[in-house]
Amino acid sequence: MKNWVLFFLGTLAYFLYRFIKRKDKRPDFSLHFWIEDNWPELLFAFIFDLAAMLILLDSDTAIDLSQIAWFPLWLDLPVKLAGSFILGYGGGLAVYNIFKKKVKREIDKI
C-alpha cells in the first residue's frame, strides 16, 4: 500500500512542480482547465507509470543497489518504496519531455 501512495505522491509532486514553474503566473489554479490542457500527458504518464509499477512490485523483481559503484554502501534503502516515488515523479518527467519533443518536431514540419 505504501508503494502506491508514494507512486501517487511522486506523480502529484511532478505535476505540481510543473504548475509552479508555469510561464504565465497570472491565472489562478483551475482543475478543469489544467485537466483539459494536460490530459494527454497525464493519461500517458499514468499508463506508463502504472506498467512500470506493476513490474517493480512483482515478486520476481530484485534490485541490488550494491552493484552500483556510486551508491553509498552505508545506505540501506527500501528500493521498492523509493522506486515507487521515483517512478511517479520521473515517469511524469519523461512523458512530458517526450510529448514536448514530439510536438516541437510536428511544429517544425509545418
Beta strands, then each sheet from edge to edge (+ up, - down):
end
